[in-house]
Amino acid sequence: MTDFAGLKLAQPILRAIQDEGYTTPTPIQSKSIPSLLEGRDLLGVAQTGTGKTAAFALPLLHRLSKNGKKPESRKPRALILAPTRELAGQIGDSLWTYSRHQHLRSTVVYGGASIRPQIQAMSRGVHALVATPGRLLDLMNQGHVKLDAVEYFILDEADRMLDMGFIHDVKKIVAAVPQQRQTLLFSATMPKSVQGLADGLLSDPVKVEVAPAATTAEKVEQKVMFVAKDKKRALLSSLLEDRNIKRVLIFTRTKHGADRVTRHLHQNGVQSEAIHGNKSQNARQRALKSFRTGNIRALVATDIAARGIDVEDVTHVINFDLPNEPGSYVHRIGRTARAGAEGIAISFCDHDERAYLLDIEKIIRQSVPVEEDHPYHAVDIANDTSPAKHPQRKQKQPRNKNRGQGQAKGQGLNQNQPRNPNKKRRRSNSQRPKRAA
């Protein structure tokens, strides 16, 4: 296999790679870097934990240094978009690491942090800007960032960036970027629903797919445990009695669910923290630092942590709730077994989540092995092999089409419905007592 020196990267970059102890590129890196050095657009699909960040960061830094242009104030030459603050920070750290022997400046901007240092960094000029879409648009609207000098445009976690949660912001940003540019899209999954949008951003791209989209890492041992919804916390406590679960990421579907699980773990003597969108950026960074350093054993998270949390030696991932988006399962369990290590992913499945499990097995093209050897195994859920529908959501009542078209307020209701005798009627101005002068 080719080593990094064989990829013809600039010497300062090779020195930085050597400083980090890297010698052999991963498949996504060895297949992507030569095309990117040639200036080709690229769509890269690879499993999580396989080195996608270096696959685009190294050739980007090479081309920025070879070009020799100095960045103008507020005008970055490279723009990297990421869906979460954590992933943006991780990319920023990688750029700093790989460019330590070069005179290249980069910065990271995201919400939840003070905007003033970000404005100051942009005013000094940067070669590469890493950003989340919301904060970038804020800075653009205030005139602190201009994208008309962007030569390299990169979407990391492209499937997430092109879904309905981000697509409107991404379109606004793309409209401000020059059409003559190099565009890179990287992701672990690429659903058909966003493939067309991706094609519209790329020009005669090279497609690099080192494993089929939505393929789970080979060294992740997967298992599912069928359990009643009200027994999930008890099952979690039972599992965590095993001291081989040294560093565990626990995923919930909601923010409040993450907080409830964290309180439960504290009550049972398990050191843990929660990380989700309602937490301040400082709280999220403190929780991640505690998890990385081993001060806490468990990090409880919503799917925000499945994109870009790169923590070494995560021994286990536990899906306390199965995700309602099957692609998220791939990103979740990819937090373990990173960089060639081994890991275990355990998923709890209650009756309402059977349909989610079927969707997951369909997208990963394999059945998840069932683990029956636990004290809360629910035979009835395990034997229910044909859930017809996803959990029902409360339907919104249709809006009265006649409202706002000359009809009095309330006439859309049943006119035979008796008035509540205890409800106070609003008095007209003529009925109100006059206030003394």
Phi, psi and omega in degrees: 000142181296139173270176183298326180298328180287350179273359175063039174278158180299148183302317178301326178290318178298323177296317180295321178297318179296321177303326181276356178084015179270135179236322185242126179291152175284166180305318181294327179287313183293332180273336184267317191301316180301317179293323180291325177294335177277353179091013182282147167292153186210140170245112183250126179237121180204159179298156176294149179079017183251009174092033180294325182299312178294331181298327176258333183290317184296309178293330177297311181296324177299312184289324177297319182286324180290327181294320174082358180289145174268141181288142175273159177301130177069005185236089178290152177267339178228139179233125178241120179259137178225150185281338184231158178299318183297316180293319178301316178296321179296317178296318178300319177297320180294318178300317179297317181297313185283342182253017185298336180257016179237161178263063180239139181248137176221158177211164182237134176233133177203163180286170180082000178231162180301134182279339185298311178298329179292320177296317180296319179297319180291326180293331178283340181095132178225150175285315184233133178243125174254130189211152163268149189300318185298310181293325179298316179296323176301313181293324178294316181295331179272359178083012183270347177225131175235134188254013184283356178252007182291126177254336183229123184237122186233130172251114174265148189052056188299328179298321179287323182289337183255008176273183189292345180287331185236348194301323181294318177294320181297320179298320178296320181290316179300323180297336181268353181265139179303146178291329177276099184200167170262128184242132180234134175235126179233141178194165174267338179228150178216081181299152180299333183295335180248357181299319180296321177295320179297318180299327181289342180268340189256150178239113180046059188279156165273134177252122179245117182228101184277347173206153178305144181306141179070022175279135179275154181299139186296327186269011174267118175277116184258145174205153178238140178242120178278127187208144175295147185303320183281000178252002184298317182294321178296320178296320179299314179299320180297317180296320186285358170290341177281113183287352174289343173278085189275318181221112191232135172260126181245123183255133173240164183277333185233161179294315180296325177298321178297318179295320180295318179295320179298316177299319179298318180295318178300318180296336180258014173079018179260119180290123186205163174219157177253148176223123179197181188294339179277351179277145176292161180298322178297319179294321179295319180292322178296318180297317179296319180296318179296324179290317181295319184277354179085010177290335173236151183270329186232138172243120182260127191216155165272185186294353176302329183276348181284346181247095170104001176274107183251091181243128182287152171062034170285111185282328185219147165240130178241120174273091178299320171240136173288143180288146177277352171250112187301328179299332180295333179300318180298316181292322180299304186287346175287357176284346174248170182056045180268151177053042175086358179282175177251157180198170182232133177241121181245131180241128172275139180224114175265181186301318183289347184259004181301321179294324177297319180297318178298320178297320180296313181296330178290316184285328179269357175059039176197158176273140177275123182302141181268131176257109181264345187276069173210156190289352185240023180300126182258102184296321183296323178288320180298324182275351180277090188267000184225061173295126188281323189222164171288160177310134184291139175253146180296126182280138177286141176288137179296141181287140179293115185294339184274349180295138177083008180239044176088358180270140182294148180299129179100346182286348176283350180275172178294118185289343179272357181289125183293146178288143178291115183293340182272352181277128181287134178274142181284130182274143175285168181301326182290336182271346184282139177295140180284140181279140181295144181290000000 
